[in-house]
Amino acid sequence: MPDRPGIRALLAGVAPAVLVPAVHAESPRDRYWAQLEYFLPKVESSARPDASENGPTGTRLSMEDDLGLRDCKGTPYLLLGTRLV
């Protein structure tokens, strides 16, 4: 099968819906629940120090490339809940 990024992206989007059992909305019978999420942003930041308003412009610094900061930082979220009756 030829390498097709579009098909891989489609399969990556559909696979969780197919592999995960049916998810039910919260109902009054639910006493406890848990939710797990993961956020993976792509970060690109830069700075340019300038001397003054009419002075020479400074050199652009890439925070990730020049200063060695990470350009991706994953953040997991865990939400646990209970219904008080």
N, C-alpha and C positions, 0 to 999 in steps of 0.2 A: 504494500500500500504506500503511495507517495506521501511524503511529509507535508501535511497541510495544517498550518497554524490555525486556520479558521475552524476546522473540524475539531482540533484539540481544545480550542477555547469553548466550543459548543458542548463538547463532552464534559469538560471541567465544570461548566455551569449546570448541566443536567444531572450529572452523577450524584451530587448530594441529595437531590430531590428523589431520585430513584432508590438510592441505597438506604436512606433514612426511613424508618417506618412512619406511618401516617402520624402527623403532628396534630394534636387537638387543641383548640382554643381553651383558654382558662374557663372553667365552669364553676358553678357554686359548690359542686361536690369536691373540687380540688382543695386539699388542705395544705399541701406542700408543693413547691415547685423549684426548679433550678434552671438557670439560663447561663450558657457559656458562649462568649463571643471573643473574637480576636481581631484587633485593629492593627494593620500594618501600613502606615503611611510612608510615602517617599518624600524625603526632606531635601531641599536645595536652598541653601542660604549663602548670602555673600555680604561683604561690607567693603566700603571704600573710604578710607580716612582722607579728608581734605584739610588743607592748612587754614584757609579762610574763604570768605565769599569770592574774592577776586584773585586768590592765590592759585598755585598750581594744583591740579587734581592729583589725588593719590592713586595708588595701585589697587586694583580690585582684588580682594581676597575671597577665595572660596573656602567657607568654613569646613566643608567636608574634605576637599582635596588638599588644601594648604595647611590646615590645622589638625588634620587627622580625625575629625569628628565623624561619627557614623551617619550614613545617609538613609538608613532604615532603622526603625525602632518599633518592635512589636509590643503591643500592650494587650494583655488578656483581661477580660472582664468576667467576673463570676457574680451572678445575682442569685441569692437564695431567698425564698419567701415562704411565709406561712399565713394562713387565714385564721384570724382570731374569731372564734365563734361565740 
